[in-house]
Amino acid sequence: MIKYDRLWSTLKEREISQYRLIKDFGIDKAQLHWLRKNMVVKTIILNNLCRILNCRIEDIMEYVPDEDTD
């Protein structure tokens, strides 16, 4: 599973609020909702976030193997 938990830490470190992402950088509220819920997002959104935050993709997302449900 792809998780976006690191995004929220990176935002805090950079002192950039979700409000600022929406108002100053044009990130859609729905996109932030999808990220918060670890849902599918377009790569252009991830690209924009890396550009805005001046960070690498691993500062925004990580792969976590699914737990076996056997």
SEZAGU-626077 format. One record per atom (N, C-alpha, C, O, CB): residue number from 1; residue in three letters; chain; atom name; x, y, z. Coordinates in Angstrom, 2 decimals, padded with zeros to 5 digits, m for minus. Glycine has a CB too. Example, Ala and Ser with C-alpha at 12.3 -4.5 7.8 and 13.67 -1.06 7.14 Angstrom:
2
[node 1; 'ALA'; 'A'; 'N'; [013.19; m005.69; 007.80]]
[node 1; 'ALA'; 'A'; 'CA'; [012.30; m004.50; 007.80]]
[node 1; 'ALA'; 'A'; 'C'; [013.20; m003.30; 007.80]]
[node 1; 'ALA'; 'A'; 'O'; [014.24; m003.32; 008.46]]
[node 1; 'ALA'; 'A'; 'CB'; [011.31; m004.47; 009.05]]
[node 2; 'SER'; 'A'; 'N'; [012.85; m002.25; 007.08]]
[node 2; 'SER'; 'A'; 'CA'; [013.67; m001.06; 007.14]]
[node 2; 'SER'; 'A'; 'C'; [012.90; 000.03; 007.87]]
[node 2; 'SER'; 'A'; 'O'; [013.41; 001.14; 008.04]]
[node 2; 'SER'; 'A'; 'CB'; [014.08; m000.60; 005.72]]
# end
This chain:
70
[node 1; 'MET'; 'A'; 'N'; [000.84; m001.17; 000.00]]
[node 1; 'MET'; 'A'; 'CA'; [000.00; 000.00; 000.00]]
[node 1; 'MET'; 'A'; 'C'; [000.89; 001.25; 000.00]]
[node 1; 'MET'; 'A'; 'O'; [001.92; 001.30; 000.68]]
[node 1; 'MET'; 'A'; 'CB'; [m000.96; m000.01; 001.22]]
[node 2; 'ILE'; 'A'; 'N'; [000.49; 002.21; m000.76]]
[node 2; 'ILE'; 'A'; 'CA'; [001.18; 003.50; m000.76]]
[node 2; 'ILE'; 'A'; 'C'; [000.54; 004.38; 000.32]]
[node 2; 'ILE'; 'A'; 'O'; [m000.68; 004.52; 000.37]]
[node 2; 'ILE'; 'A'; 'CB'; [001.10; 004.19; m002.18]]
[node 3; 'LYS'; 'A'; 'N'; [001.38; 004.95; 001.16]]
[node 3; 'LYS'; 'A'; 'CA'; [000.89; 005.83; 002.24]]
[node 3; 'LYS'; 'A'; 'C'; [001.51; 007.21; 002.08]]
[node 3; 'LYS'; 'A'; 'O'; [002.66; 007.35; 001.67]]
[node 3; 'LYS'; 'A'; 'CB'; [001.22; 005.23; 003.64]]
[node 4; 'TYR'; 'A'; 'N'; [000.72; 008.20; 002.41]]
[node 4; 'TYR'; 'A'; 'CA'; [001.16; 009.59; 002.28]]
[node 4; 'TYR'; 'A'; 'C'; [001.38; 010.25; 003.64]]
[node 4; 'TYR'; 'A'; 'O'; [001.35; 011.48; 003.73]]
[node 4; 'TYR'; 'A'; 'CB'; [000.15; 010.38; 001.47]]
[node 5; 'ASP'; 'A'; 'N'; [001.58; 009.47; 004.68]]
[node 5; 'ASP'; 'A'; 'CA'; [001.78; 010.02; 006.02]]
[node 5; 'ASP'; 'A'; 'C'; [002.97; 010.98; 006.08]]
[node 5; 'ASP'; 'A'; 'O'; [002.94; 011.95; 006.83]]
[node 5; 'ASP'; 'A'; 'CB'; [001.97; 008.90; 007.03]]
[node 6; 'ARG'; 'A'; 'N'; [003.99; 010.70; 005.31]]
[node 6; 'ARG'; 'A'; 'CA'; [005.18; 011.54; 005.32]]
[node 6; 'ARG'; 'A'; 'C'; [004.90; 012.96; 004.81]]
[node 6; 'ARG'; 'A'; 'O'; [005.60; 013.91; 005.18]]
[node 6; 'ARG'; 'A'; 'CB'; [006.28; 010.91; 004.48]]
[node 7; 'LEU'; 'A'; 'N'; [003.88; 013.10; 003.99]]
[node 7; 'LEU'; 'A'; 'CA'; [003.52; 014.43; 003.48]]
[node 7; 'LEU'; 'A'; 'C'; [003.22; 015.38; 004.62]]
[node 7; 'LEU'; 'A'; 'O'; [003.68; 016.52; 004.62]]
[node 7; 'LEU'; 'A'; 'CB'; [002.31; 014.34; 002.53]]
[node 8; 'TRP'; 'A'; 'N'; [002.44; 014.92; 005.59]]
[node 8; 'TRP'; 'A'; 'CA'; [002.01; 015.78; 006.68]]
[node 8; 'TRP'; 'A'; 'C'; [003.19; 016.20; 007.55]]
[node 8; 'TRP'; 'A'; 'O'; [003.23; 017.32; 008.05]]
[node 8; 'TRP'; 'A'; 'CB'; [000.94; 015.07; 007.53]]
[node 9; 'SER'; 'A'; 'N'; [004.15; 015.30; 007.74]]
[node 9; 'SER'; 'A'; 'CA'; [005.37; 015.64; 008.49]]
[node 9; 'SER'; 'A'; 'C'; [006.20; 016.67; 007.73]]
[node 9; 'SER'; 'A'; 'O'; [006.73; 017.61; 008.31]]
[node 9; 'SER'; 'A'; 'CB'; [006.21; 014.38; 008.77]]
[node 10; 'THR'; 'A'; 'N'; [006.30; 016.47; 006.42]]
[node 10; 'THR'; 'A'; 'CA'; [007.08; 017.39; 005.58]]
[node 10; 'THR'; 'A'; 'C'; [006.44; 018.77; 005.56]]
[node 10; 'THR'; 'A'; 'O'; [007.14; 019.78; 005.62]]
[node 10; 'THR'; 'A'; 'CB'; [007.21; 016.84; 004.15]]
[node 11; 'LEU'; 'A'; 'N'; [005.13; 018.82; 005.48]]
[node 11; 'LEU'; 'A'; 'CA'; [004.43; 020.11; 005.53]]
[node 11; 'LEU'; 'A'; 'C'; [004.74; 020.83; 006.85]]
[node 11; 'LEU'; 'A'; 'O'; [005.01; 022.03; 006.86]]
[node 11; 'LEU'; 'A'; 'CB'; [002.91; 019.91; 005.37]]
[node 12; 'LYS'; 'A'; 'N'; [004.69; 020.09; 007.94]]
[node 12; 'LYS'; 'A'; 'CA'; [004.95; 020.68; 009.25]]
[node 12; 'LYS'; 'A'; 'C'; [006.38; 021.20; 009.33]]
[node 12; 'LYS'; 'A'; 'O'; [006.62; 022.31; 009.82]]
[node 12; 'LYS'; 'A'; 'CB'; [004.69; 019.66; 010.36]]
[node 13; 'GLU'; 'A'; 'N'; [007.34; 020.40; 008.86]]
[node 13; 'GLU'; 'A'; 'CA'; [008.75; 020.81; 008.87]]
[node 13; 'GLU'; 'A'; 'C'; [008.96; 022.08; 008.05]]
[node 13; 'GLU'; 'A'; 'O'; [009.75; 022.94; 008.43]]
[node 13; 'GLU'; 'A'; 'CB'; [009.63; 019.69; 008.32]]
[node 14; 'ARG'; 'A'; 'N'; [008.25; 022.19; 006.93]]
[node 14; 'ARG'; 'A'; 'CA'; [008.41; 023.34; 006.03]]
[node 14; 'ARG'; 'A'; 'C'; [007.53; 024.52; 006.44]]
[node 14; 'ARG'; 'A'; 'O'; [007.57; 025.59; 005.84]]
[node 14; 'ARG'; 'A'; 'CB'; [008.09; 022.93; 004.61]]
[node 15; 'GLU'; 'A'; 'N'; [006.72; 024.30; 007.49]]
[node 15; 'GLU'; 'A'; 'CA'; [005.79; 025.31; 007.98]]
[node 15; 'GLU'; 'A'; 'C'; [004.85; 025.80; 006.89]]
[node 15; 'GLU'; 'A'; 'O'; [004.62; 027.00; 006.72]]
[node 15; 'GLU'; 'A'; 'CB'; [006.56; 026.49; 008.57]]
[node 16; 'ILE'; 'A'; 'N'; [004.31; 024.83; 006.15]]
[node 16; 'ILE'; 'A'; 'CA'; [003.33; 025.13; 005.10]]
[node 16; 'ILE'; 'A'; 'C'; [002.02; 024.45; 005.49]]
[node 16; 'ILE'; 'A'; 'O'; [001.98; 023.23; 005.68]]
[node 16; 'ILE'; 'A'; 'CB'; [003.83; 024.66; 003.68]]
[node 17; 'SER'; 'A'; 'N'; [000.97; 025.22; 005.61]]
[node 17; 'SER'; 'A'; 'CA'; [m000.33; 024.68; 006.01]]
[node 17; 'SER'; 'A'; 'C'; [m001.08; 024.15; 004.80]]
[node 17; 'SER'; 'A'; 'O'; [m000.77; 024.47; 003.65]]
[node 17; 'SER'; 'A'; 'CB'; [m001.16; 025.75; 006.73]]
[node 18; 'GLN'; 'A'; 'N'; [m002.09; 023.33; 005.08]]
[node 18; 'GLN'; 'A'; 'CA'; [m002.97; 022.86; 004.02]]
[node 18; 'GLN'; 'A'; 'C'; [m003.70; 024.04; 003.39]]
[node 18; 'GLN'; 'A'; 'O'; [m003.92; 024.07; 002.18]]
[node 18; 'GLN'; 'A'; 'CB'; [m003.98; 021.81; 004.55]]
[node 19; 'TYR'; 'A'; 'N'; [m004.06; 025.00; 004.21]]
[node 19; 'TYR'; 'A'; 'CA'; [m004.73; 026.21; 003.71]]
[node 19; 'TYR'; 'A'; 'C'; [m003.84; 026.90; 002.67]]
[node 19; 'TYR'; 'A'; 'O'; [m004.32; 027.32; 001.62]]
[node 19; 'TYR'; 'A'; 'CB'; [m005.06; 027.18; 004.87]]
[node 20; 'ARG'; 'A'; 'N'; [m002.57; 027.01; 002.98]]
[node 20; 'ARG'; 'A'; 'CA'; [m001.64; 027.67; 002.05]]
[node 20; 'ARG'; 'A'; 'C'; [m001.49; 026.85; 000.76]]
[node 20; 'ARG'; 'A'; 'O'; [m001.40; 027.42; m000.32]]
[node 20; 'ARG'; 'A'; 'CB'; [m000.26; 027.88; 002.71]]
[node 21; 'LEU'; 'A'; 'N'; [m001.45; 025.53; 000.88]]
[node 21; 'LEU'; 'A'; 'CA'; [m001.39; 024.70; m000.33]]
[node 21; 'LEU'; 'A'; 'C'; [m002.57; 025.00; m001.24]]
[node 21; 'LEU'; 'A'; 'O'; [m002.43; 025.07; m002.46]]
[node 21; 'LEU'; 'A'; 'CB'; [m001.36; 023.19; 000.04]]
[node 22; 'ILE'; 'A'; 'N'; [m003.74; 025.16; m000.63]]
[node 22; 'ILE'; 'A'; 'CA'; [m004.95; 025.42; m001.40]]
[node 22; 'ILE'; 'A'; 'C'; [m004.95; 026.84; m001.97]]
[node 22; 'ILE'; 'A'; 'O'; [m005.15; 027.02; m003.17]]
[node 22; 'ILE'; 'A'; 'CB'; [m006.20; 025.21; m000.52]]
[node 23; 'LYS'; 'A'; 'N'; [m004.73; 027.83; m001.13]]
[node 23; 'LYS'; 'A'; 'CA'; [m004.86; 029.23; m001.54]]
[node 23; 'LYS'; 'A'; 'C'; [m003.67; 029.74; m002.35]]
[node 23; 'LYS'; 'A'; 'O'; [m003.86; 030.42; m003.36]]
[node 23; 'LYS'; 'A'; 'CB'; [m005.03; 030.09; m000.33]]
[node 24; 'ASP'; 'A'; 'N'; [m002.46; 029.43; m001.92]]
[node 24; 'ASP'; 'A'; 'CA'; [m001.27; 030.00; m002.58]]
[node 24; 'ASP'; 'A'; 'C'; [m000.75; 029.16; m003.74]]
[node 24; 'ASP'; 'A'; 'O'; [m000.17; 029.68; m004.69]]
[node 24; 'ASP'; 'A'; 'CB'; [m000.18; 030.18; m001.57]]
[node 25; 'PHE'; 'A'; 'N'; [m000.96; 027.84; m003.65]]
[node 25; 'PHE'; 'A'; 'CA'; [m000.36; 026.96; m004.65]]
[node 25; 'PHE'; 'A'; 'C'; [m001.37; 026.23; m005.53]]
[node 25; 'PHE'; 'A'; 'O'; [m000.98; 025.48; m006.42]]
[node 25; 'PHE'; 'A'; 'CB'; [000.51; 025.96; m003.97]]
[node 26; 'GLY'; 'A'; 'N'; [m002.67; 026.44; m005.29]]
[node 26; 'GLY'; 'A'; 'CA'; [m003.69; 025.88; m006.15]]
[node 26; 'GLY'; 'A'; 'C'; [m003.93; 024.39; m006.03]]
[node 26; 'GLY'; 'A'; 'O'; [m004.47; 023.77; m006.94]]
[node 26; 'GLY'; 'A'; 'CB'; [m003.35; 026.17; m007.53]]
[node 27; 'ILE'; 'A'; 'N'; [m003.53; 023.80; m004.91]]
[node 27; 'ILE'; 'A'; 'CA'; [m003.83; 022.39; m004.69]]
[node 27; 'ILE'; 'A'; 'C'; [m005.30; 022.27; m004.32]]
[node 27; 'ILE'; 'A'; 'O'; [m005.79; 023.01; m003.46]]
[node 27; 'ILE'; 'A'; 'CB'; [m002.90; 021.76; m003.57]]
[node 28; 'ASP'; 'A'; 'N'; [m006.01; 021.36; m004.95]]
[node 28; 'ASP'; 'A'; 'CA'; [m007.44; 021.19; m004.74]]
[node 28; 'ASP'; 'A'; 'C'; [m007.70; 020.51; m003.39]]
[node 28; 'ASP'; 'A'; 'O'; [m006.96; 019.61; m002.98]]
[node 28; 'ASP'; 'A'; 'CB'; [m008.05; 020.37; m005.89]]
[node 29; 'LYS'; 'A'; 'N'; [m008.78; 020.94; m002.72]]
[node 29; 'LYS'; 'A'; 'CA'; [m009.16; 020.32; m001.44]]
[node 29; 'LYS'; 'A'; 'C'; [m009.39; 018.83; m001.59]]
[node 29; 'LYS'; 'A'; 'O'; [m009.02; 018.05; m000.71]]
[node 29; 'LYS'; 'A'; 'CB'; [m010.42; 020.99; m000.88]]
[node 30; 'ALA'; 'A'; 'N'; [m009.99; 018.43; m002.69]]
[node 30; 'ALA'; 'A'; 'CA'; [m010.27; 017.01; m002.93]]
[node 30; 'ALA'; 'A'; 'C'; [m008.97; 016.21; m003.01]]
[node 30; 'ALA'; 'A'; 'O'; [m008.90; 015.08; m002.53]]
[node 30; 'ALA'; 'A'; 'CB'; [m011.09; 016.83; m004.21]]
[node 31; 'GLN'; 'A'; 'N'; [m007.95; 016.79; m003.62]]
[node 31; 'GLN'; 'A'; 'CA'; [m006.66; 016.10; m003.72]]
[node 31; 'GLN'; 'A'; 'C'; [m006.06; 015.87; m002.34]]
[node 31; 'GLN'; 'A'; 'O'; [m005.50; 014.81; m002.08]]
[node 31; 'GLN'; 'A'; 'CB'; [m005.70; 016.90; m004.60]]
[node 32; 'LEU'; 'A'; 'N'; [m006.17; 016.86; m001.47]]
[node 32; 'LEU'; 'A'; 'CA'; [m005.67; 016.69; m000.10]]
[node 32; 'LEU'; 'A'; 'C'; [m006.47; 015.62; 000.63]]
[node 32; 'LEU'; 'A'; 'O'; [m005.92; 014.85; 001.41]]
[node 32; 'LEU'; 'A'; 'CB'; [m005.74; 018.02; 000.67]]
[node 33; 'HIS'; 'A'; 'N'; [m007.77; 015.57; 000.37]]
[node 33; 'HIS'; 'A'; 'CA'; [m008.61; 014.53; 000.97]]
[node 33; 'HIS'; 'A'; 'C'; [m008.14; 013.15; 000.52]]
[node 33; 'HIS'; 'A'; 'O'; [m008.00; 012.24; 001.33]]
[node 33; 'HIS'; 'A'; 'CB'; [m010.10; 014.74; 000.59]]
[node 34; 'TRP'; 'A'; 'N'; [m007.89; 012.99; m000.79]]
[node 34; 'TRP'; 'A'; 'CA'; [m007.43; 011.70; m001.31]]
[node 34; 'TRP'; 'A'; 'C'; [m006.09; 011.31; m000.69]]
[node 34; 'TRP'; 'A'; 'O'; [m005.88; 010.15; m000.35]]
[node 34; 'TRP'; 'A'; 'CB'; [m007.30; 011.76; m002.84]]
[node 35; 'LEU'; 'A'; 'N'; [m005.20; 012.28; m000.54]]
[node 35; 'LEU'; 'A'; 'CA'; [m003.90; 012.01; 000.09]]
[node 35; 'LEU'; 'A'; 'C'; [m004.08; 011.61; 001.55]]
[node 35; 'LEU'; 'A'; 'O'; [m003.43; 010.69; 002.03]]
[node 35; 'LEU'; 'A'; 'CB'; [m002.99; 013.25; m000.02]]
[node 36; 'ARG'; 'A'; 'N'; [m004.97; 012.30; 002.25]]
[node 36; 'ARG'; 'A'; 'CA'; [m005.22; 011.99; 003.66]]
[node 36; 'ARG'; 'A'; 'C'; [m005.75; 010.57; 003.83]]
[node 36; 'ARG'; 'A'; 'O'; [m005.44; 009.91; 004.82]]
[node 36; 'ARG'; 'A'; 'CB'; [m006.21; 013.00; 004.25]]
[node 37; 'LYS'; 'A'; 'N'; [m006.54; 010.12; 002.87]]
[node 37; 'LYS'; 'A'; 'CA'; [m007.14; 008.78; 002.92]]
[node 37; 'LYS'; 'A'; 'C'; [m006.29; 007.72; 002.22]]
[node 37; 'LYS'; 'A'; 'O'; [m006.72; 006.58; 002.07]]
[node 37; 'LYS'; 'A'; 'CB'; [m008.52; 008.82; 002.29]]
[node 38; 'ASN'; 'A'; 'N'; [m005.07; 008.09; 001.80]]
[node 38; 'ASN'; 'A'; 'CA'; [m004.16; 007.17; 001.09]]
[node 38; 'ASN'; 'A'; 'C'; [m004.82; 006.57; m000.15]]
[node 38; 'ASN'; 'A'; 'O'; [m004.65; 005.39; m000.44]]
[node 38; 'ASN'; 'A'; 'CB'; [m003.71; 006.05; 002.03]]
[node 39; 'MET'; 'A'; 'N'; [m005.55; 007.40; m000.86]]
[node 39; 'MET'; 'A'; 'CA'; [m006.22; 006.96; m002.08]]
[node 39; 'MET'; 'A'; 'C'; [m005.33; 007.26; m003.29]]
[node 39; 'MET'; 'A'; 'O'; [m004.27; 007.87; m003.16]]
[node 39; 'MET'; 'A'; 'CB'; [m007.60; 007.66; m002.23]]
[node 40; 'VAL'; 'A'; 'N'; [m005.77; 006.84; m004.45]]
[node 40; 'VAL'; 'A'; 'CA'; [m005.03; 007.04; m005.69]]
[node 40; 'VAL'; 'A'; 'C'; [m005.00; 008.53; m006.03]]
[node 40; 'VAL'; 'A'; 'O'; [m006.03; 009.21; m006.02]]
[node 40; 'VAL'; 'A'; 'CB'; [m005.66; 006.23; m006.85]]
[node 41; 'VAL'; 'A'; 'N'; [m003.80; 009.03; m006.34]]
[node 41; 'VAL'; 'A'; 'CA'; [m003.65; 010.41; m006.80]]
[node 41; 'VAL'; 'A'; 'C'; [m002.81; 010.41; m008.07]]
[node 41; 'VAL'; 'A'; 'O'; [m001.99; 009.52; m008.28]]
[node 41; 'VAL'; 'A'; 'CB'; [m003.00; 011.32; m005.70]]
[node 42; 'LYS'; 'A'; 'N'; [m003.01; 011.41; m008.89]]
[node 42; 'LYS'; 'A'; 'CA'; [m002.25; 011.52; m010.13]]
[node 42; 'LYS'; 'A'; 'C'; [m000.81; 011.90; m009.84]]
[node 42; 'LYS'; 'A'; 'O'; [m000.52; 012.61; m008.87]]
[node 42; 'LYS'; 'A'; 'CB'; [m002.90; 012.55; m011.08]]
[node 43; 'THR'; 'A'; 'N'; [000.09; 011.43; m010.68]]
[node 43; 'THR'; 'A'; 'CA'; [001.51; 011.74; m010.49]]
[node 43; 'THR'; 'A'; 'C'; [001.79; 013.23; m010.64]]
[node 43; 'THR'; 'A'; 'O'; [002.76; 013.72; m010.06]]
[node 43; 'THR'; 'A'; 'CB'; [002.36; 010.95; m011.47]]
[node 44; 'ILE'; 'A'; 'N'; [000.99; 013.95; m011.39]]
[node 44; 'ILE'; 'A'; 'CA'; [001.20; 015.39; m011.53]]
[node 44; 'ILE'; 'A'; 'C'; [001.02; 016.10; m010.18]]
[node 44; 'ILE'; 'A'; 'O'; [001.69; 017.09; m009.90]]
[node 44; 'ILE'; 'A'; 'CB'; [000.22; 015.98; m012.58]]
[node 45; 'ILE'; 'A'; 'N'; [000.12; 015.59; m009.35]]
[node 45; 'ILE'; 'A'; 'CA'; [m000.08; 016.15; m008.01]]
[node 45; 'ILE'; 'A'; 'C'; [001.16; 015.92; m007.16]]
[node 45; 'ILE'; 'A'; 'O'; [001.62; 016.82; m006.46]]
[node 45; 'ILE'; 'A'; 'CB'; [m001.33; 015.52; m007.33]]
[node 46; 'LEU'; 'A'; 'N'; [001.69; 014.70; m007.23]]
[node 46; 'LEU'; 'A'; 'CA'; [002.91; 014.39; m006.48]]
[node 46; 'LEU'; 'A'; 'C'; [004.07; 015.25; m006.97]]
[node 46; 'LEU'; 'A'; 'O'; [004.87; 015.74; m006.18]]
[node 46; 'LEU'; 'A'; 'CB'; [003.27; 012.90; m006.59]]
[node 47; 'ASN'; 'A'; 'N'; [004.16; 015.42; m008.28]]
[node 47; 'ASN'; 'A'; 'CA'; [005.20; 016.27; m008.86]]
[node 47; 'ASN'; 'A'; 'C'; [005.07; 017.71; m008.34]]
[node 47; 'ASN'; 'A'; 'O'; [006.05; 018.33; m007.95]]
[node 47; 'ASN'; 'A'; 'CB'; [005.11; 016.24; m010.41]]
[node 48; 'ASN'; 'A'; 'N'; [003.85; 018.23; m008.35]]
[node 48; 'ASN'; 'A'; 'CA'; [003.61; 019.59; m007.87]]
[node 48; 'ASN'; 'A'; 'C'; [003.98; 019.74; m006.40]]
[node 48; 'ASN'; 'A'; 'O'; [004.57; 020.75; m006.00]]
[node 48; 'ASN'; 'A'; 'CB'; [002.15; 019.99; m008.09]]
[node 49; 'LEU'; 'A'; 'N'; [003.63; 018.76; m005.59]]
[node 49; 'LEU'; 'A'; 'CA'; [003.96; 018.82; m004.17]]
[node 49; 'LEU'; 'A'; 'C'; [005.47; 018.80; m003.95]]
[node 49; 'LEU'; 'A'; 'O'; [005.98; 019.54; m003.11]]
[node 49; 'LEU'; 'A'; 'CB'; [003.31; 017.66; m003.43]]
[node 50; 'CYS'; 'A'; 'N'; [006.18; 017.97; m004.70]]
[node 50; 'CYS'; 'A'; 'CA'; [007.65; 017.94; m004.59]]
[node 50; 'CYS'; 'A'; 'C'; [008.24; 019.30; m004.98]]
[node 50; 'CYS'; 'A'; 'O'; [009.18; 019.77; m004.34]]
[node 50; 'CYS'; 'A'; 'CB'; [008.24; 016.83; m005.49]]
[node 51; 'ARG'; 'A'; 'N'; [007.69; 019.90; m006.01]]
[node 51; 'ARG'; 'A'; 'CA'; [008.18; 021.22; m006.44]]
[node 51; 'ARG'; 'A'; 'C'; [007.88; 022.28; m005.38]]
[node 51; 'ARG'; 'A'; 'O'; [008.76; 023.06; m005.02]]
[node 51; 'ARG'; 'A'; 'CB'; [007.53; 021.61; m007.78]]
[node 52; 'ILE'; 'A'; 'N'; [006.66; 022.30; m004.88]]
[node 52; 'ILE'; 'A'; 'CA'; [006.25; 023.28; m003.88]]
[node 52; 'ILE'; 'A'; 'C'; [007.07; 023.14; m002.60]]
[node 52; 'ILE'; 'A'; 'O'; [007.52; 024.13; m002.03]]
[node 52; 'ILE'; 'A'; 'CB'; [004.75; 023.13; m003.56]]
[node 53; 'LEU'; 'A'; 'N'; [007.27; 021.91; m002.17]]
[node 53; 'LEU'; 'A'; 'CA'; [007.95; 021.65; m000.90]]
[node 53; 'LEU'; 'A'; 'C'; [009.46; 021.52; m001.05]]
[node 53; 'LEU'; 'A'; 'O'; [010.19; 021.40; m000.07]]
[node 53; 'LEU'; 'A'; 'CB'; [007.41; 020.40; m000.27]]
[node 54; 'ASN'; 'A'; 'N'; [009.93; 021.55; m002.31]]
[node 54; 'ASN'; 'A'; 'CA'; [011.35; 021.39; m002.59]]
[node 54; 'ASN'; 'A'; 'C'; [011.88; 020.13; m001.89]]
[node 54; 'ASN'; 'A'; 'O'; [012.82; 020.18; m001.09]]
[node 54; 'ASN'; 'A'; 'CB'; [012.14; 022.64; m002.13]]
[node 55; 'CYS'; 'A'; 'N'; [011.24; 019.00; m002.21]]
[node 55; 'CYS'; 'A'; 'CA'; [011.59; 017.75; m001.55]]
[node 55; 'CYS'; 'A'; 'C'; [011.60; 016.61; m002.56]]
[node 55; 'CYS'; 'A'; 'O'; [011.29; 016.79; m003.73]]
[node 55; 'CYS'; 'A'; 'CB'; [010.61; 017.45; m000.41]]
[node 56; 'ARG'; 'A'; 'N'; [011.97; 015.45; m002.08]]
[node 56; 'ARG'; 'A'; 'CA'; [011.98; 014.24; m002.89]]
[node 56; 'ARG'; 'A'; 'C'; [010.68; 013.47; m002.66]]
[node 56; 'ARG'; 'A'; 'O'; [009.99; 013.70; m001.66]]
[node 56; 'ARG'; 'A'; 'CB'; [013.22; 013.35; m002.56]]
[node 57; 'ILE'; 'A'; 'N'; [010.36; 012.58; m003.58]]
[node 57; 'ILE'; 'A'; 'CA'; [009.10; 011.84; m003.48]]
[node 57; 'ILE'; 'A'; 'C'; [009.01; 011.04; m002.18]]
[node 57; 'ILE'; 'A'; 'O'; [007.92; 010.88; m001.63]]
[node 57; 'ILE'; 'A'; 'CB'; [008.95; 010.90; m004.67]]
[node 58; 'GLU'; 'A'; 'N'; [010.14; 010.53; m001.69]]
[node 58; 'GLU'; 'A'; 'CA'; [010.12; 009.75; m000.45]]
[node 58; 'GLU'; 'A'; 'C'; [009.85; 010.62; 000.78]]
[node 58; 'GLU'; 'A'; 'O'; [009.62; 010.09; 001.87]]
[node 58; 'GLU'; 'A'; 'CB'; [011.44; 009.02; m000.28]]
[node 59; 'ASP'; 'A'; 'N'; [009.88; 011.93; 000.62]]
[node 59; 'ASP'; 'A'; 'CA'; [009.49; 012.84; 001.70]]
[node 59; 'ASP'; 'A'; 'C'; [007.97; 013.00; 001.77]]
[node 59; 'ASP'; 'A'; 'O'; [007.45; 013.59; 002.72]]
[node 59; 'ASP'; 'A'; 'CB'; [010.16; 014.20; 001.52]]
[node 60; 'ILE'; 'A'; 'N'; [007.28; 012.48; 000.77]]
[node 60; 'ILE'; 'A'; 'CA'; [005.83; 012.62; 000.66]]
[node 60; 'ILE'; 'A'; 'C'; [005.11; 011.29; 000.84]]
[node 60; 'ILE'; 'A'; 'O'; [004.04; 011.22; 001.44]]
[node 60; 'ILE'; 'A'; 'CB'; [005.46; 013.24; m000.67]]
[node 61; 'MET'; 'A'; 'N'; [005.71; 010.24; 000.30]]
[node 61; 'MET'; 'A'; 'CA'; [005.02; 008.95; 000.29]]
[node 61; 'MET'; 'A'; 'C'; [005.98; 007.81; 000.59]]
[node 61; 'MET'; 'A'; 'O'; [007.20; 007.97; 000.51]]
[node 61; 'MET'; 'A'; 'CB'; [004.35; 008.71; m001.05]]
[node 62; 'GLU'; 'A'; 'N'; [005.40; 006.66; 000.94]]
[node 62; 'GLU'; 'A'; 'CA'; [006.20; 005.46; 001.17]]
[node 62; 'GLU'; 'A'; 'C'; [005.37; 004.24; 000.82]]
[node 62; 'GLU'; 'A'; 'O'; [004.14; 004.26; 000.85]]
[node 62; 'GLU'; 'A'; 'CB'; [006.69; 005.39; 002.64]]
[node 63; 'TYR'; 'A'; 'N'; [006.07; 003.17; 000.48]]
[node 63; 'TYR'; 'A'; 'CA'; [005.42; 001.90; 000.22]]
[node 63; 'TYR'; 'A'; 'C'; [005.47; 001.07; 001.49]]
[node 63; 'TYR'; 'A'; 'O'; [006.54; 000.88; 002.08]]
[node 63; 'TYR'; 'A'; 'CB'; [006.10; 001.14; m000.97]]
[node 64; 'VAL'; 'A'; 'N'; [004.32; 000.57; 001.92]]
[node 64; 'VAL'; 'A'; 'CA'; [004.22; m000.30; 003.08]]
[node 64; 'VAL'; 'A'; 'C'; [003.55; m001.58; 002.60]]
[node 64; 'VAL'; 'A'; 'O'; [002.41; m001.55; 002.14]]
[node 64; 'VAL'; 'A'; 'CB'; [003.42; 000.37; 004.26]]
[node 65; 'PRO'; 'A'; 'N'; [004.25; m002.72; 002.71]]
[node 65; 'PRO'; 'A'; 'CA'; [003.65; m003.98; 002.25]]
[node 65; 'PRO'; 'A'; 'C'; [002.34; m004.27; 002.99]]
[node 65; 'PRO'; 'A'; 'O'; [002.22; m004.03; 004.19]]
[node 65; 'PRO'; 'A'; 'CB'; [004.63; m005.15; 002.45]]
[node 66; 'ASP'; 'A'; 'N'; [001.37; m004.77; 002.25]]
[node 66; 'ASP'; 'A'; 'CA'; [000.10; m005.16; 002.86]]
[node 66; 'ASP'; 'A'; 'C'; [000.34; m006.35; 003.78]]
[node 66; 'ASP'; 'A'; 'O'; [001.17; m007.22; 003.49]]
[node 66; 'ASP'; 'A'; 'CB'; [m000.97; m005.51; 001.78]]
[node 67; 'GLU'; 'A'; 'N'; [m000.38; m006.37; 004.89]]
[node 67; 'GLU'; 'A'; 'CA'; [m000.28; m007.52; 005.78]]
[node 67; 'GLU'; 'A'; 'C'; [m001.05; m008.67; 005.16]]
[node 67; 'GLU'; 'A'; 'O'; [m002.13; m008.49; 004.60]]
[node 67; 'GLU'; 'A'; 'CB'; [m000.84; m007.18; 007.20]]
[node 68; 'ASP'; 'A'; 'N'; [m000.47; m009.87; 005.27]]
[node 68; 'ASP'; 'A'; 'CA'; [m001.16; m011.07; 004.76]]
[node 68; 'ASP'; 'A'; 'C'; [m002.41; m011.31; 005.58]]
[node 68; 'ASP'; 'A'; 'O'; [m002.42; m011.19; 006.80]]
[node 68; 'ASP'; 'A'; 'CB'; [m000.23; m012.31; 004.80]]
[node 69; 'THR'; 'A'; 'N'; [m003.47; m011.66; 004.88]]
[node 69; 'THR'; 'A'; 'CA'; [m004.74; m011.93; 005.56]]
[node 69; 'THR'; 'A'; 'C'; [m005.09; m013.40; 005.51]]
[node 69; 'THR'; 'A'; 'O'; [m006.27; m013.77; 005.54]]
[node 69; 'THR'; 'A'; 'CB'; [m005.86; m011.10; 004.93]]
[node 70; 'ASP'; 'A'; 'N'; [m004.06; m014.25; 005.43]]
[node 70; 'ASP'; 'A'; 'CA'; [m004.30; m015.71; 005.36]]
[node 70; 'ASP'; 'A'; 'C'; [m004.94; m016.24; 006.60]]
[node 70; 'ASP'; 'A'; 'O'; [m005.20; m017.44; 006.70]]
[node 70; 'ASP'; 'A'; 'CB'; [m003.00; m016.45; 005.12]]
# end
